[in-house]
Amino acid sequence: MSSSQQKSLIIIFIASLIGYAVVHFALSSVLTSSSLAIAVGILIGGILATFSAHGVTEKKEASKSLYVGNLPYKANEAVVRSLFEQHGKIFSVRLLKDKHTGKRRGFGFVEVAEKDADKIISALNDKEFQQRTLKVREAKQKSDDNNSLDDSVNH
């Protein structure tokens, strides 16, 4: 559970308790059943917490995707994550596999904090890892426009 989810649950719990207290004391003459007071209090607290949670936004950290080539075929995501975490903040690791055989293809992508990208590249590019020399560089973005390639070939 992420810290933002934990904060939301705590806010909902506190708001529910406050809602119950308000309903119990303010409407005690109207509501004779304590279970009904609890239900109404939780409902009001949940609604208040939902509105307050929408006002809380987390700042997303900028990230960069790095290409990692010449990986050992036996390396998995956890091992690669561990290696990269020694040099900066890592958001995700994705190692590619062959569709038909399911075996790793020896390369992948690591999403890192943008501020750490250059440091990670300089630390790990051409570094030996499990008897292979890694190739680490900024990943090129996929291009949806193949016409530019066709135009450059035809002209």
C-alpha positions in Angstrom: 0.0 0.0 0.0 1.5 3.3 -1.0 1.8 6.2 1.3 -0.9 8.2 -0.5 -3.3 5.3 0.0 -2.4 5.1 3.7 -3.0 8.9 4.0 -6.4 8.6 2.3 -7.5 5.7 4.6 -6.4 7.7 7.7 -8.3 10.8 6.5 -11.4 8.7 5.9 -11.2 7.0 9.3 -10.7 10.4 11.1 -13.5 12.0 9.1 -15.8 9.1 9.9 -15.1 9.4 13.6 -15.8 13.2 13.5 -18.9 12.6 11.4 -20.2 10.1 14.0 -19.5 12.4 16.9 -21.3 15.3 15.2 -24.3 13.1 14.2 -24.4 11.5 17.7 -24.4 14.8 19.6 -26.2 17.0 17.2 -29.0 14.6 16.3 -29.2 12.5 19.4 -32.8 13.7 20.0 -33.9 12.7 16.5 -31.8 9.5 16.1 -32.5 7.1 19.0 -30.6 4.2 17.5 -26.8 4.4 18.0 -26.2 2.1 15.0 -28.1 4.5 12.7 -26.0 7.4 14.1 -22.8 5.4 13.3 -24.0 4.7 9.8 -25.0 8.3 9.1 -21.7 9.5 10.7 -19.6 7.2 8.6 -21.5 8.2 5.5 -21.0 11.9 6.2 -17.3 11.3 7.1 -16.7 9.3 4.0 -18.2 12.0 1.8 -16.2 14.7 3.5 -13.0 12.6 3.2 -13.6 11.9 -0.5 -13.9 15.7 -1.2 -10.8 16.5 0.9 -8.8 13.7 -0.8 -9.4 15.2 -4.2 -7.7 18.4 -3.1 -4.6 16.5 -2.1 -2.4 15.8 -5.2 1.0 14.3 -5.2 3.8 15.8 -7.2 4.8 13.4 -9.9 8.6 13.2 -10.3 9.9 13.5 -13.9 11.3 10.3 -15.3 13.4 9.1 -18.2 13.4 5.7 -19.9 16.8 4.1 -20.3 17.7 1.3 -22.8 19.8 -1.4 -21.3 21.4 -3.8 -23.7 23.7 -6.8 -23.6 22.0 -8.1 -20.4 22.8 -11.6 -19.3 19.9 -13.9 -20.4 19.6 -15.2 -16.8 19.2 -11.7 -15.3 15.7 -10.9 -14.1 13.9 -7.7 -13.2 14.8 -7.8 -9.5 18.5 -8.2 -10.2 18.5 -5.4 -12.7 16.5 -3.2 -10.3 18.9 -3.9 -7.5 21.9 -2.9 -9.7 20.3 0.3 -10.9 19.0 1.4 -7.5 22.6 1.7 -6.3 22.9 4.7 -8.5 19.5 6.5 -8.4 15.8 6.3 -8.1 14.1 3.6 -10.1 10.4 3.5 -11.1 10.2 0.4 -13.2 12.2 -2.3 -14.9 10.9 -4.1 -18.0 13.0 -6.9 -19.6 11.8 -8.1 -23.0 11.1 -11.7 -23.8 10.6 -13.5 -27.1 6.9 -14.0 -27.9 7.2 -17.6 -29.0 9.9 -19.1 -26.6 9.3 -16.9 -23.6 13.1 -16.5 -23.1 14.6 -13.2 -22.3 16.1 -11.3 -25.3 19.0 -9.7 -23.5 17.8 -6.1 -23.3 15.1 -4.0 -21.6 14.1 -0.7 -20.3 14.5 0.9 -16.9 12.5 4.0 -16.0 14.5 6.2 -13.7 14.2 9.7 -12.1 15.1 12.3 -14.7 17.6 13.9 -12.3 19.5 10.6 -11.8 19.5 9.5 -15.5 22.9 10.9 -16.5 24.5 9.6 -13.3 23.1 6.1 -13.9 24.2 6.1 -17.6 27.8 7.1 -16.7 28.0 4.7 -13.9 26.6 1.6 -15.7 27.4 2.0 -19.4 30.2 -0.3 -20.4 30.2 -1.8 -16.9 30.7 -5.5 -16.6 27.6 -7.3 -15.1 27.5 -11.0 -14.8 30.2 -11.4 -17.3 28.5 -9.2 -19.9 29.4 -5.5 -20.8 26.2 -3.5 -20.4 25.1 -0.9 -22.8 23.0 1.8 -21.1 21.7 4.9 -22.9 18.6 7.1 -23.1 15.9 5.2 -24.8 14.6 6.5 -28.1 10.9 7.2 -28.3 8.8 5.1 -30.6 7.9 7.0 -33.7 4.3 6.6 -34.9 5.1 8.4 -38.1 6.8 6.0 -40.5 6.3 8.4 -43.4 9.3 10.5 -42.4 11.5 7.4 -42.7 10.0 6.5 -46.1 10.5 10.1 -47.3 14.1 10.1 -46.3 14.7 6.8 -48.1 12.9 7.9 -51.3 14.7 11.3 -51.5 
